[in-house]
Amino acid sequence: KYYLGDFVVYKESAKNRIGRILSIIQKDGYLNINIQRILIFEELPRNLQSNSHKERSIKGEIWMLDRNVDNAIKTIELQIIIKHNYTKILLKKRIPQRNIENLIPPDFKEQLELCYEDLGFNSEYDEVSFSIVHALFRHKKDKHYLTFIIIDWFESTNQTKLGCPLYRLETTNCCQKIFPVSVVKAVNTVHFVHNCKDEECIEGQPNDLYIRNLYFFKAI
């Protein structure tokens, strides 16, 4: 299972490298992963190769390349990920384990079985729906690996705001959350904005309404 923010080891030019998962994207009809590159001491710019940094690298310190730097983000295929990086990596702000566990439905095994039974997917899932992808994972069955996603659905409220449709993010476990990646038709082609009200954007507040921004466009 891979989550956004995970550190993984992947192959690059016959070498093992460490990177951090930033996002899941669709490329040429397949799901790929955007990785933020991590540098060891020898790869740092010369002006940063100080004695202090060298001493810290001996103790195992590594550096995350700023996203705004050229080549900081690399798109890779799932197949070249070797493993999770279980080395202790310290971040300024950690994601609480309970937040990660909350992304996994309590009926995980049952939903996974449904996916295997319904890999043909048709009927109700033929219509276009919107969701947030929380995790991507592989599961081995009969010597074959299959890739699945864990999502939260956007449910239409049949209301509008500023001329745009209003959706509710369904975070309960009443809906199926696990699907094979084959149900994904497009990634990052729509834009949702949280429908903020007063202080409801503050962490812990219950507002789950989002506006689908029909006026969002990509500059060329």
C-alpha positions in Angstrom: 0.0 0.0 0.0 1.3 3.5 -0.9 0.0 6.7 0.6 0.7 10.3 -0.3 3.7 11.4 1.7 5.3 8.0 1.9 9.0 7.6 1.5 9.9 4.8 -1.0 13.0 3.3 -2.6 12.9 3.2 -6.4 15.3 2.4 -9.2 17.0 5.1 -11.3 19.9 4.4 -13.7 20.6 1.1 -12.0 20.8 2.8 -8.6 18.5 2.7 -5.6 17.2 6.1 -4.6 14.8 7.4 -1.9 11.9 9.7 -2.8 8.6 10.9 -1.3 5.3 10.3 -3.0 3.6 13.6 -3.9 0.7 12.6 -6.1 -0.8 9.9 -8.3 -1.3 10.8 -11.9 -2.5 9.3 -15.1 0.0 9.0 -18.0 -0.6 7.2 -21.3 -3.6 5.4 -19.8 -1.7 4.1 -16.7 -1.4 5.4 -13.2 2.1 6.8 -12.3 3.5 8.4 -9.2 5.1 11.8 -8.8 8.2 11.5 -6.6 10.0 14.3 -4.8 13.7 13.6 -5.1 15.9 13.2 -2.0 19.6 14.0 -2.1 22.5 12.6 -0.3 25.5 14.8 0.7 27.5 14.2 -2.5 24.5 15.4 -4.6 24.1 18.7 -2.8 25.1 21.9 -4.6 28.7 22.8 -3.8 27.8 25.8 -1.7 25.9 23.5 0.6 28.6 20.9 1.0 29.8 22.3 4.2 31.6 20.4 7.0 28.5 20.7 9.1 26.4 19.1 6.4 29.0 16.4 5.9 29.0 15.5 9.6 25.2 15.4 9.6 25.3 13.1 6.5 27.5 10.7 8.3 24.8 10.4 10.9 22.3 9.5 8.1 20.9 12.9 7.3 19.5 13.4 3.8 17.9 16.4 2.1 14.6 16.8 0.3 15.0 18.8 -3.0 12.8 21.9 -3.1 9.8 21.3 -5.4 10.5 24.6 -7.3 13.9 23.4 -8.3 14.3 21.9 -11.8 14.1 18.1 -11.8 13.0 18.1 -8.2 9.9 16.0 -9.1 10.2 12.8 -11.1 7.3 10.7 -12.6 7.9 7.0 -12.2 6.0 3.8 -12.9 4.8 1.6 -10.0 7.0 -1.2 -11.2 10.2 0.5 -10.4 9.3 1.1 -6.7 11.3 -1.5 -4.8 10.0 -1.0 -1.3 8.8 1.4 1.3 11.7 3.2 3.0 11.5 2.1 6.6 14.5 4.2 7.7 13.6 6.7 10.4 13.0 10.0 8.6 12.3 13.0 10.7 10.0 15.8 9.3 9.1 19.1 10.8 5.4 18.2 10.7 4.4 14.6 11.0 1.1 13.1 9.8 -0.5 11.4 12.8 -0.8 7.6 12.4 -4.5 7.8 13.3 -5.1 10.1 10.3 -3.5 7.5 8.0 -5.5 4.6 9.6 -8.7 6.6 9.1 -8.3 6.4 5.4 -8.6 2.6 5.4 -12.2 1.4 5.5 -13.0 -1.0 8.4 -14.4 -3.5 5.9 -11.2 -3.4 3.8 -11.1 -7.2 3.1 -14.7 -7.3 2.1 -14.4 -4.4 -0.3 -11.2 -5.9 -1.8 -13.1 -9.2 -2.4 -15.9 -7.2 -4.2 -13.2 -5.7 -6.5 -12.0 -9.1 -7.5 -15.5 -10.2 -8.2 -16.4 -7.1 -10.2 -13.3 -6.4 -12.2 -15.5 -6.1 -15.3 -17.1 -2.9 -13.9 -20.1 -1.6 -15.7 -23.7 -0.6 -14.8 -23.7 2.2 -12.2 -20.0 3.0 -12.6 -20.4 3.8 -16.3 -21.5 7.4 -15.4 -18.9 10.0 -14.6 -18.2 10.5 -10.9 -15.6 12.5 -9.0 -13.5 11.5 -6.0 -10.3 12.2 -4.1 -7.7 9.4 -4.2 -6.2 8.8 -0.8 -4.0 5.8 -1.4 -2.7 3.4 -4.1 -1.8 -0.2 -3.3 -0.9 -3.5 -4.9 -2.4 -6.8 -3.9 -1.0 -10.2 -4.9 -3.5 -12.9 -5.9 -2.7 -16.2 -7.7 0.9 -15.0 -8.4 -0.3 -11.8 -10.0 -0.2 -8.2 -8.7 -3.3 -6.0 -9.2 -3.4 -2.3 -8.4 -6.2 -0.7 -6.4 -7.1 2.8 -5.1 -8.8 4.0 -1.9 -11.1 7.0 -2.5 -13.7 9.3 -1.0 -16.6 10.2 -3.3 -18.0 13.6 -4.2 -21.8 13.3 -3.9 -23.9 15.9 -5.9 -26.2 18.0 -3.7 -28.2 19.2 -6.8 -27.4 22.8 -5.6 -25.2 25.5 -7.1 -23.1 28.3 -5.8 -21.7 31.1 -8.0 -23.0 29.2 -11.0 -21.0 26.1 -10.0 -22.4 22.7 -8.8 -22.1 22.0 -5.0 -20.8 18.6 -3.9 -20.6 16.8 -0.5 -17.5 14.8 0.2 -18.7 11.4 1.4 -16.2 10.3 4.1 -18.3 7.7 5.9 -18.1 4.0 5.2 -21.5 3.6 3.7 -20.0 3.7 0.2 -17.5 1.5 -1.5 -14.1 3.0 -1.2 -11.8 0.5 -2.9 -11.7 0.1 -6.6 -9.3 -1.3 -9.3 -7.4 1.5 -11.0 -9.2 0.6 -14.3 -12.2 2.7 -13.1 -10.1 5.9 -13.3 -10.8 7.7 -16.6 -8.9 10.9 -16.0 -6.8 12.5 -13.3 -6.5 16.2 -12.3 -9.0 17.3 -15.0 -11.4 18.9 -12.5 -10.9 21.5 -9.8 -12.8 21.5 -6.4 -12.8 24.4 -3.9 -13.8 24.0 -0.3 -17.0 25.8 0.5 -15.6 27.7 3.5 -18.1 29.3 5.9 -16.8 31.5 8.7 -14.2 29.4 10.6 -15.2 26.0 9.2 -11.9 25.6 7.4 -10.1 25.2 10.7 -9.0 21.7 11.4 -11.7 19.6 13.1 -14.7 21.6 11.8 -17.4 19.4 10.1 -17.9 21.3 6.8 -17.8 18.7 4.0 -19.1 20.8 1.1 -17.0 21.5 -2.0 -17.7 23.7 -5.1 -16.7 22.2 -8.5 -15.0 25.2 -10.2 -16.3 25.3 -13.7 -14.2 28.3 -14.5 -10.9 26.7 -13.7 -8.6 26.6 -16.7 -5.0 25.5 -17.4 -2.7 28.2 -18.9 -0.9 27.1 -22.1 
